[in-house]
Amino acid sequence: MKKRTTALLLCLALFLTLASGCAGEPNLQAQDLTKTISARDVDTTGALSDTTTQAATDFCVELFQESCLTGDNALLSPVSVLYAMAMAANGAQGDTLTQMEAAFGMSIQDLDQYLAAFQEAIPRKSGVSIANSLWLRDTENLNVEESFLQTNADYFDPDIYLAPFDGTTVADINRWVDARTDGMIPHLVDQLSESTVICLINALTFEQKWEEVYEKDQVRPGTFTLEDGTERTVELMYSEESYFLEDEDTLGFLKYYKGRDYAFVALLPEEGMPLAEYAASLTGEKLCRMLRNIQEGIVSAALPKFQMEDTLSLAAPLASMGITDAFDPGLADFSALGSCGSGPLYISEVLHKTFLSVDEQKTKAAAATLVAMDAGAECFVGREVILDRPFLCLLIHCETGLPLFMGAVMDIGQ
């Protein structure tokens, strides 16, 4: 029963302590308004239901498909994107909100409760952290509804800043992200548009030691073969794992981190099937089915040591998922957020940066998502999974199965 319960929880969604996760507060020039709005207690009982977690899984998989199947290495934290977009959606109304809720697969009220409940489910001092912030341009033209700030404070506990949105604010945002990602993402934004009046930011970090670390004699030189036949010399970490998962097109393994709150999942498509083709065939339901049927058995596995980082603009992928009005200054309705005298509020950019490092001892990862809002017009024995060619990787929270990170590893590099 315990094995089945774990598998069911894993499938609730596919790749965070409540503390900020930083050793010290960054020294910022922006005016800190955080203490002016106190978070109220919210009831999240039953929020982590099969229905909401399936919806979250579908969003994660679809966003990965829309943004990461480019033929190159790609890394995404769909959880980070969900938090940043949920904060923005709390200011949306009309068709803008309807489209966002359709993409989320649930109402904004349900998503707020789901993400708050997810935070509550994260073990404290677990090596995973999440932080949110709201940045408001210091101008008389911008009027922000108190209800918008209060709702976000209740569910996401963001830092709130009033800033001039000049070079000092760019530096402040980068310092905040650097501190909240433990230095893994030291630089998020280069400049802020003159029409940008609000930034909503999520930062997520992940650092976990393997339950069973790789010993020196388990690390040996190997070859990673790209889809075009190019060969790379890499260091492969060999092990014998105890859990595998499969469907008609792929075979993979699960490797736990210490404490079993989180796990690494690798999915290797069958020989000859391009990784993009397999990833495009995934659905939340298909992934859940695999995770429900995780089996015990000896798996001879090899995982390459690798490090990757990525920068993605997610405006077009999110629009492809049906969120179109939010990016159109002529159609966007963020009247529940507030108003700006220089024009209607709309989302001008969703910037996403990620970092991932996998070695013998541990896995480190970080993500930062910035939503810019502008004002204006516009097993059984014998199975083998050798990750010596392109593969998918996920970093999952074991209680819920929510994918903190999803990656397409196409090339380990020279």
ZIVEN-V832678 format. One record per residue. N is the residue number from 1. PHI is phi as a letter, one per 40 degrees, with the letter a starting at -180 (* if undefined). Layout:
((N | PHI) (N | PHI))
This chain:
((1 | *) (2 | c) (3 | c) (4 | c) (5 | c) (6 | c) (7 | c) (8 | c) (9 | c) (10 | c) (11 | c) (12 | c) (13 | a) (14 | c) (15 | *) (16 | *) (17 | d) (18 | c) (19 | c) (20 | c) (21 | g) (22 | b) (23 | c) (24 | a) (25 | c) (26 | c) (27 | c) (28 | b) (29 | c) (30 | c) (31 | c) (32 | c) (33 | b) (34 | d) (35 | c) (36 | c) (37 | b) (38 | c) (39 | c) (40 | c) (41 | c) (42 | b) (43 | c) (44 | b) (45 | d) (46 | g) (47 | c) (48 | c) (49 | c) (50 | d) (51 | c) (52 | c) (53 | c) (54 | c) (55 | c) (56 | c) (57 | c) (58 | c) (59 | c) (60 | d) (61 | c) (62 | c) (63 | c) (64 | c) (65 | c) (66 | c) (67 | b) (68 | b) (69 | c) (70 | b) (71 | g) (72 | b) (73 | d) (74 | a) (75 | b) (76 | a) (77 | b) (78 | c) (79 | c) (80 | c) (81 | c) (82 | d) (83 | c) (84 | c) (85 | c) (86 | c) (87 | c) (88 | c) (89 | c) (90 | c) (91 | b) (92 | c) (93 | a) (94 | g) (95 | c) (96 | d) (97 | c) (98 | d) (99 | c) (100 | c) (101 | c) (102 | c) (103 | c) (104 | c) (105 | g) (106 | a) (107 | c) (108 | c) (109 | c) (110 | c) (111 | c) (112 | d) (113 | c) (114 | c) (115 | c) (116 | c) (117 | c) (118 | c) (119 | c) (120 | c) (121 | c) (122 | c) (123 | c) (124 | c) (125 | f) (126 | c) (127 | g) (128 | b) (129 | a) (130 | b) (131 | a) (132 | b) (133 | a) (134 | b) (135 | b) (136 | b) (137 | c) (138 | c) (139 | a) (140 | c) (141 | c) (142 | c) (143 | b) (144 | b) (145 | c) (146 | c) (147 | c) (148 | c) (149 | c) (150 | c) (151 | c) (152 | c) (153 | c) (154 | c) (155 | c) (156 | b) (157 | f) (158 | c) (159 | c) (160 | b) (161 | b) (162 | b) (163 | a) (164 | c) (165 | g) (166 | b) (167 | c) (168 | c) (169 | c) (170 | d) (171 | c) (172 | c) (173 | c) (174 | c) (175 | c) (176 | c) (177 | c) (178 | d) (179 | c) (180 | c) (181 | b) (182 | f) (183 | g) (184 | c) (185 | b) (186 | c) (187 | a) (188 | b) (189 | b) (190 | c) (191 | a) (192 | b) (193 | c) (194 | c) (195 | c) (196 | c) (197 | b) (198 | a) (199 | b) (200 | b) (201 | b) (202 | b) (203 | b) (204 | b) (205 | b) (206 | a) (207 | a) (208 | b) (209 | c) (210 | c) (211 | c) (212 | b) (213 | c) (214 | c) (215 | c) (216 | d) (217 | c) (218 | c) (219 | b) (220 | b) (221 | c) (222 | a) (223 | b) (224 | b) (225 | b) (226 | c) (227 | c) (228 | c) (229 | g) (230 | c) (231 | b) (232 | b) (233 | c) (234 | b) (235 | b) (236 | b) (237 | b) (238 | c) (239 | a) (240 | b) (241 | c) (242 | b) (243 | b) (244 | b) (245 | a) (246 | a) (247 | b) (248 | c) (249 | b) (250 | a) (251 | b) (252 | a) (253 | b) (254 | b) (255 | b) (256 | c) (257 | c) (258 | d) (259 | g) (260 | f) (261 | c) (262 | b) (263 | a) (264 | c) (265 | b) (266 | b) (267 | b) (268 | b) (269 | c) (270 | c) (271 | d) (272 | g) (273 | c) (274 | d) (275 | d) (276 | c) (277 | c) (278 | c) (279 | c) (280 | c) (281 | c) (282 | c) (283 | b) (284 | d) (285 | c) (286 | c) (287 | c) (288 | d) (289 | c) (290 | c) (291 | c) (292 | c) (293 | b) (294 | d) (295 | b) (296 | c) (297 | i) (298 | c) (299 | b) (300 | c) (301 | b) (302 | a) (303 | b) (304 | c) (305 | c) (306 | a) (307 | b) (308 | a) (309 | a) (310 | a) (311 | b) (312 | b) (313 | c) (314 | b) (315 | c) (316 | c) (317 | d) (318 | c) (319 | c) (320 | c) (321 | c) (322 | h) (323 | c) (324 | b) (325 | d) (326 | d) (327 | c) (328 | b) (329 | c) (330 | c) (331 | b) (332 | c) (333 | b) (334 | b) (335 | c) (336 | c) (337 | c) (338 | i) (339 | a) (340 | b) (341 | c) (342 | c) (343 | i) (344 | c) (345 | c) (346 | a) (347 | c) (348 | c) (349 | a) (350 | b) (351 | c) (352 | b) (353 | b) (354 | b) (355 | a) (356 | a) (357 | b) (358 | b) (359 | a) (360 | c) (361 | c) (362 | a) (363 | b) (364 | b) (365 | a) (366 | a) (367 | a) (368 | b) (369 | b) (370 | b) (371 | b) (372 | c) (373 | b) (374 | b) (375 | b) (376 | i) (377 | c) (378 | g) (379 | *) (380 | b) (381 | d) (382 | h) (383 | c) (384 | a) (385 | b) (386 | b) (387 | c) (388 | b) (389 | a) (390 | d) (391 | a) (392 | c) (393 | b) (394 | b) (395 | b) (396 | b) (397 | c) (398 | c) (399 | c) (400 | b) (401 | g) (402 | c) (403 | c) (404 | c) (405 | a) (406 | b) (407 | b) (408 | b) (409 | c) (410 | c) (411 | a) (412 | c) (413 | g) (414 | c))
